[in-house]
Amino acid sequence: MAELRALVAVKRVIDFAVKIRVKPDKTGVVTDGVKHSMNPFCEIAVEEAVRLKEKKLVKEVIAVSCGPVQCQETIRTALAMGADRGIHVEVPAAEADRVGPLQVARVLAKLAEREKVDLVLLGKQAIDDDCNQTGQMTAGLLDWPQGTFASQVTLEGAKLKVEREIDGGLETLRLKLPAVVTTDLRLNEPRYATLPNIMKAKKKKIEVIKASDLGVDLSSKLTVVSVEDPPQRTAGVKVETTEDLVAKLKEVGRI
């Protein structure tokens, strides 16, 4: 089973600790001069792929990212964590914001076929758009089984056992490989890249291609009309009794 190959998608996003600011023209958020890092859910996906490799269950881990040249830094992070090589699907910075889940899914599906991988791992969602769509769309395009929100992944021969979190508790699936898996928070705790591994990652190969090389059109039919800050929360009101509460709710039209 050590002949399995895994493709892991990694997304460059604004760092989770950064306070988001909306552009004055409301066309998006400010990204210039803002710290970026790998999407936390993507880190979990990389960690899981590397752990499968360390258990001799996966032969090769390929990290892929779509976006401007800075995405190579994100791929290098994945390589420092233990991925074997990277693929950067270069998208000009001016166009990168318009690349949505469907366009990325088309790229991943083509790469999965080209690289002949057995497992595609993704974070369940990205913290910038919270779409939670790319993994499902990738599985649909490939016509592969999918296990989303995975909190535990176990390889059982030619099948993958996936324990996933649902509203009612936990659900267990057994997927026939090849398959697509999206990772949830409780799947693992990603490792920190050590300095020696960061240095080694600089020597690992990153292939740079364009979406057109894969026959993928990145044009989107979606248009962002406006991006706005959430409304400021107004101060609350204290009441002394239940009667006062009911009267206040009636006054504001809640009941």
Summary of the structure (lengths in Angstrom):
residues: 255
radius of gyration: 21.3
end to end distance: 61.9
largest distance: 71.1
contacts: 784
relative contact order: 0.18
helix: 31%
strand: 28%
